[in-house]
């Protein structure tokens, strides 16, 4: 395999030298520009990646790239100033390259290639993790994209450890690196392992031994302790978090505070709800069911790590009318906050 054209730009990790470096993962149907805005305002996130743009038969017009990444009109950054990389998914090297060139010309700070999506509909159309069965094709896509965009624009890729098994993990990583990408993000599970614990972070260390580019570790990071364990087992202080940051919006700040990089007190459940309610006016154009479905999606993730929000979620998860849904959340939140205050006073009187 031959090497692609040389990269002459600057890596995000060089612009943000403090470690750990934390990237916000793309999550199809959830991690849109609204949620990126809210989460990057909380802080601790060093770059984001868009939901994948599926490349099939054409070079998309600018409006498509702007729909997935409105931040293109803000210098490729969220309102908080966090860079947003555009992710492409597809199997045709020529079309992937042409769309990458278009995205770069529109102002994308970096291009990311998706070889990790486990969705059946995506895999059936020869996209995402299914391509991990074909190392040579990964190389050709990476090389075509690297040569299509300017030498100053970074190109990265995200992969899982394999499709059915991990047999090709090292070969796939090498194929992408030799195709000319600037870094590789590894979700430390196969497609068949999906999102079930554990993540095999030790495999990332094995991949790091066979490639000469930075490797970002991804998968099953929900707490600062798990972030630390991931970094130890993977040998990488570059990490990407998806579901963990949706569930705990200040997780990146907690991790950086644990490393002495910032001062931060973990959010209360009330602060999480305040962030959650910031999403409501951003979705004002949605019909009631679409709005409540989208809000329940985020509330579900909150409910995983907060008994108070779990109780609220249980009470509202069948509501479809927006006013009833939001009114019930505010009512229950007020009741629980008042109850907590009373309990704290009572406990203080009996110390």
N, C-alpha and C positions, 0 to 999 in steps of 0.2 A: 504494500500500500504506500503510495507516495504522499508527500506532505503538501498541504494547501498553501495558498498565499499567506505571507507572514502578517501577523497582527502588530500594529504599531501604536495602538491606543493605550489607555490606562484601565486597569481592572478596578472594579468597585472596591475590592478589598484594600487596594493601595490608597484609595481616597478616604477610606474609613479604617485606619490601621488598628484601632482598639479591638481587642478580642474578649469574648466571642463576638463574631459577626453574625447577625441574625437576619435571614430573609423570610418574607411572608409568602407562603406557598399559594399557588393557584388552586381554586376549588370550584369546579364547574357548577354553575347554577347558584352560587353563593358569594364567591369572592369577587364582586363587581366593584366599580369605582366608588360606590357609596360606602361599602364596608371598608375598602382600602383607606378612604378618607378618614373614617372614624378611628380605625385601628392605628394608623400612622400618626394621628394627632395624640394618641395616648403615649406613643414614643417607644424607643428601643429597637425599631425595625429599620434595617439598613437598606434594603430594597424589596420591591414587590414584583410579582410576575402575574400577568393577566391570565384570565381563563383562556383556554386554547382557542385559537381561530382555526377551524378545520379547513384545510386546503384540499380541494378536490378537482375542480375543472377549470378554474379561472384565476386571473390576478384580480384581486378585489379592488373596488374603488375606495378612495380615501374615507368615505363615510362609514364603511364597514370597520376599518381600523379604529376610527374615532368612536364608534359605538362600543367597541370592547375596551378602548383606552382613551377616554375623553381627556386624560392627562397630556396627550400629545399637544393640546392647545395651551399647556402650561409648562412647556419645555420638557415634557416627558416626566413630570413629577406630580405627586399628590399636592394638595394645598399646604400640607405640612412640610413639603420639600423633599419627600422620599422618592427616589427614582423608580419608575415602573417599566419593567422589561416586557416586551411583547412575545407571547408564546405562540408558535405555529405547530400544527399537527397535520401530518400527511405522509404519503409514501412516494410521491413523484419528485425526484430531485430537481427537475427543471422548474416545476410549479412552486415548490417550496422556496427555491432560490429567488424566483421572480417576485413572490410575495414578500420575502424577507427584504429584498432590495426596496420595494415600495414602502414597507414599514420604516426602514432606516431613513429613507428620504423624507418621510413625514415627521421624523424627529425621535424615533424610538432610541433610547439610550443603549439598548442591547436587544439581541434576538435570542430567544430560547426555543429549543426543539423538544417536542414532547414525545418521548418513547416510554412513557410510564403509565398512561391512562389505562385502567383495567376494564372500562365499561364495555359490555358485550357489543353494543351498537357501534362503538368506535372500532373495536377490534375486528368486527365482521367486515368493515369497509377498509381494512388494511391501514389502520392508524393506531397510534399508541403502543401499548406493550406487546402486541402481536408481532411487531417488527423486530423484537429482540431475538427472534428465531433466525434473523438474516443479518449477520454482522457486516457483510459486504455492502448491503443496502444502507445500513446506518452510516457507514463510511462515505458512501457516495452522496447521501443527503447532506451530511455535515460538510463535506468538501465543497459541494455546489453552493451551499449557503455562504460558507466562509468566503468563497471567491466572488459572490454576488454583491456583498455589502462592502462598504468602504473599509479599508484596513484599520481605521480608527474605531470601528464599531465592534464591540465584543460579541461573540457568538458562543452560546452555552447549550448544554443539553441536559435533559433530565431522564433518567432511566430507572427501572426496577432491576432487581437482581436476576430477573429472567421471566420467561413466560410460564412454562410448566414447571421448570426446575432452575437450578442455579448453574448449570453446566457451562453456559456461555457468558457468565458474568464478566470474567476477566477479558475474554476476547472482545465482547461488546464495548467495554470501556476503552480498550486499546484502539478499536476501530474508530470510535468517535474522536479520541484524542489525536490519532494520526490523520483524521479528517480535517483537523485544524481548529477545533473548538478551544475556547480559552479556559473553561472550567466545566466540571461535570457535577451535577447533583444526583445523588443516589438515594432513592427510596429503598430502604433496606429490607424489602420483601419481594417475593415474586408476584406475578399477576394472580396466580392461583391462591396465594396466601392472602390476597386482598388487603384488608385493614385489620386482620386479626393479630393480637399480640402473640409473640414478641416481634420486635424488629431486630434483624440480625446485623447489628452495628459492626461486629467484628469483620464482616465481609467488606465493609467500606475500607477498613485498614488493609485488607488484602488487595483491593482495587488500587489504593494509593501506592502500593509497592510496584505496580506495573505501569503506571502512567506518570508523566512528568508535569501534569497540570493540577491546579487546586481541585479538591473534591469537597463538595458540600454534603453533609450528612443529614438525612431526612427520615422521619418515621417514628411514631410513638413517643413524642416528646410532649408531656403534659405538665411537667413540674420542673423547677430549677434543678432538683436532684436528678431527674431523668436526663436533663440537658447535660449535666456534668458527667453522668455515666456514659451517655452517648459520645461525648467528646473523648473520654478516656478509652472507650472500646474502639472507636473509629479512628482515633489519632488525628481528628480534624477539629479545629476550633471555629470552623465555618458550619453553621447549622441552618436548616430551613424548617419552619414550623407552620402547619396548616390548622388542623382541628384544635390543637392545643391553644392557639391564639384566638380562635373563635370562641372557645369555651372560657378562656381566661385572658381577656384583652390586654391586660398588663403583664402577661407572662414574660415578654421580652425585657421589660423593665425590671421585673423580679430577678431574671437571670443575670442581667448586667449589674444589678445592685449586689447580687451574691458575689460578683467578681470585683466589687469596689469601683465600678465605672460610673455609677450614678447613685444618688440617694433616692430611695423610693419605699413607700409603705404600700403593701398589697391592698388592692381595691376591696371594699366591702361589697356585699351583695347589692346594697342600695346603689352604689356607684356603677355597678354592672348594669342595673336596670336603667339608670340615667343614660348610659351609652346606648342601650337598646332602644330607648324612646327617641334618641336622636335620629334613628333610621326612619321613623314614621313620616316626618314631613318630606323626606327625600323620595318617598314612594307614594306621594299624594295622588298621582295620576292612576294608580292601580285600582281596579274594582275591589270590593270588600273581600271576597274570597281569596283573590290573588294576593292582596295585601296581608291578610291574616295568615295565609299559608307561608308566605315569605318570612313573616315575623316569628311564626311558630318554629321555623327552621332554625333560627338563631336561638330562640328561647330553649329549644331542645338541647343545644350544646351547653348553654348556661346551666341547665338543670342537672347536668352530669356532675357538677362540682359545687353545687350550692343547695343545701336542703330547703332553704327558704324559697329559692326560685323553682326548685322541683315541685314544691307545694303549689306555687302560683301556676306553673305549667300544667299541672294535673287539673286545676280548676278551670282553665281557659282553653285547653287543647281542642275542644269540640266546638268552640264559638266561631262563627263565620262573619258575623256582623261587626264592622270595625269599631263602632262606638261602644257596643257591649263588651267586646274583647278588651279594648284599651281601658274602658271604665272599670272593668273588673280587676285588671292588673293594678291600676292606681289605688283602688279601694283596698285590695289585699295587701299591697305594699305598705300603705299607711297603717293598716291594722297591725301588721307584723312589726313595723318600726316602733309603734306605740307600745306594743307588748314587750319588745326587747328593752325599751327605755324603762318601763315599769319594773321589769325583772332586774335590770342593773341597779336601780335605786333600792329595790328590796334587798338585793344581795349586799349592797354597800352598808345598809342599816344593820346587817347581822354579821359584819366582819369583826 
